[in-house]
């Protein structure tokens, strides 16, 4: 009876260990799950980038000039589009 219990315990341990070791998925990093609700002045923003296409929500991340803070915003908002256009235009000058 004890040998059966030890065998089951070892089998259960191996099954749990293999489940942990097999979780090596490579998903996107830096996804946005909530958007910043208010407008931001374009003078505070130094750059921007889009989140990975594999993220559940398409988003733009605005990076502040002063401390490099990342702020997730909705790319469909008009003010976000204006900031991105402003940054693109200033890069070419």
VEXTORMI-22417 format. One record per atom (N, C-alpha, C): x, y, z. Coordinates in steps of 0.001 Angstrom, whole numbers, plus 500000, padded with zeros to 6 digits. Layout:
REM residues N
XYZ/...
//
This chain:
REM residues 93
500824498800500000/500000500000500000/500860501253500000/501942501266500767/502789502447500809/503509502662499484/503888501618498806/504581501741497527/503662502391496487/502394502077496524/501430502664495592/501280504162495868/501223504531497144/501095505949497496/502334506738497070/503507506161497270/504743506826496865/504789506969495349/504385505937494636/504358505994493185/503404507081492698/502210507162493275/501242508187492881/501755509597493207/502416509731494336/502977511024494710/504073511445493734/504939510525493352/505991510828492376/505390511150491006/504373510420490616/503720510662489335/503061512044489314/502390512403490396/501759513710490497/502814514824490479/503902514640491178/504984515626491186/505583515804489801/505788514716489081/506342514804487724/505368515519486784/504088515254486946/503087515904486101/503058517409486373/503123517814487626/503125519238487953/504403519915487476/505522519256487603/506789519816487154/506818519978485639/506293519006484917/506286519121483460/505350520237483000/504264520477483717/503352521567483361/504025522913483566/504829523043484588/505534524292484852/506636524505483822/507363523469483490/508465523594482545/507990523818481117/506798523382480775/506287523537479413/505668524906479166/505534525729480185/504932527053480014/505999528059479591/506495527907478364/507515528808477858/507014529582476642/505776530029476716/505197530768475602/505878532111475459/505980532560474254/506569533868474002/505482534787473486/504925535553474381/503873536478474022/504413537892473930/503561538824473599/504013540204473468/504316540830474830/505270541730474844/505604542479476050/505057543890475923/504695544473477034/504300545873477039/502945546168476440/501967545315476668/500613545590476168/499908546590477072/498965547313476510/498143548265477259/496767547658477490/496319547698478735/495005547160479052/494026548257479456/494553549427479755/493716550593480043/494347551805479371/493505552718478940/493987553933478301/493924555104479280/494876556009479130/494876557236479926/493645558045479511/492829558502480463/491527559085480101/491557560554479674/492629561290479981/492624562727479708/493603563096478593/493422564289478058/494327564795477027/495675565141477652/496703565067476816/498052565417477239/498565566489476278/499250567459476802/499801568516475946/500967567947475148/501023568322473880/502042567769472987/503454568185473383/503591569275474117/504920569738474534/505557568813475577/504755568006476243/505279567087477259/505760565761476673/505436565501475407/505715564200474802/506963564283473927/507868563330474113/509104563303473345/509092562303472210/508356561214472376/508279560191471333/507049559316471572/506821558412470646/505703557477470764/506050556191470030/505326555138470355/505423553888469610/504122553114469749/503895552234468787/502703551381468808/503006550116469601/501992549582470259/502173548308470946/502214547177469920/502638546022470352/502754544850469492/501377544472468928/501365543996467696/500093543638467052/499421542435467722/500155541695468543/499573540531469228/498868540901470524/498948542162470929/498269542613472149/496759542615471923/495980542416472981/494521542379472811/493920543718472386/494543544830472754/494068546157472362/495176546860471585/494813547444470453/495765548281469731/495924549577470520/497161549997470733/497406551190471536/498663551903471059/498728553164471440/499927553961471226/500479554286472615/501784554186472751/502433554532474013/503186555844473798/502774556860474534/503446558153474480/504516558183475560/505714558630475201/506835558694476142/507099560156476460/507071560494477761/507253561885478162/508712562303478030/508915563613477811/510266564156477674/511008564172479003/510319564577480043/510983564848481318/511545563597481984/510711562586482177/511180561415482922/511008560101482158/510645560163480903/510531558942480103/509390558033480500/508365558591481091/507204557799481520/506405557355480307/505942556119480311/505117555573479230/503642555716479582/502882556283478655/501451556496478873/500687555847477728/499822554907478045/499010554214477044/497803555069476680/497623555265475377/496490556061474899/495829555346473724/494585555730473482/493797555150472390/494230555787471064/494685554997470097/495145555574468827/494024556172467984/492771555911468312/491649556437467547/491223557834467993/491806558342469064/491458559673469546/492128560731468663/491409561815468400/491903562867467517/493151563525468111/493151563793469413/494292564475470024/495548563609469995/495393562300470021/496545561393469929/497133561473468518/496268561497467529/496728561617466148/497473562937465935/496995564002466540/497663565304466417/499062565274467045/499183564645468198/500496564538468845/501448563726467983/500975562613467432/501844561778466601/502276562535465348/501362563269464722/501717564063463546/502729565151463900/502525565802465030/503454566834465477/504844566249465691/504937565100466326/506240564480466577/506885564043465266/506087563521464336/506630563120463041/507165564326462268/506447565441462328/506878566626461609/508140567240462215/508249567219463534/509433567789464178/510664566915463966/510480565637463704/511615564751463437/512260565068462104/511505565584461143/512038565870459829/512655567260459705/512492568093460698/513036569454460647/514473569480461088/
//
